[in-house]
């Protein structure tokens, strides 16, 4: 899904398995008058939480980058990219690695944001994962969700 406005200089790209990150992405989109792009893996993650945990753990440790259903169009028009995802196993989900590998964000102001129920050390590992890509002005906007129904990994 990609939602564009003609004058946006920012893009909010996000992956959400349960919908929590989608809510945050939509709020950022409205606040920053940005375009919105949902990162979607070609093969959906399992609905069952334990099955998703097992798959994510296996794919992360092997370095697997799942194929995506689409690409964000016209990235050259954006100065800033907000990149959102849940924290899985104290790191970014494999689908985020696929997005980063398939989109050239050189020179962009990349502002990651995460949804998680983990410890600050897990968020720190995510920040290092993103910062290692050497984006300019990279910030980690940690948005901790303490929702009882939260099921992100």
Buried (B, 14 or more C-beta within 10 A) or exposed (E): EBEBEEEBEBBBBBBBBBEBBBBBBBEBBEEBEBBBBBBBBEEEBBEEEEEBBEBBEEBBEEEEBBEBEEEBEEBEBBEBBBBBBBBBBBBBBBBBBBBBEEBEBEEBBBBBBBBBBBEEEBBEBBBEBBBEBEBEEBBBEBBEBEEEEBBBB
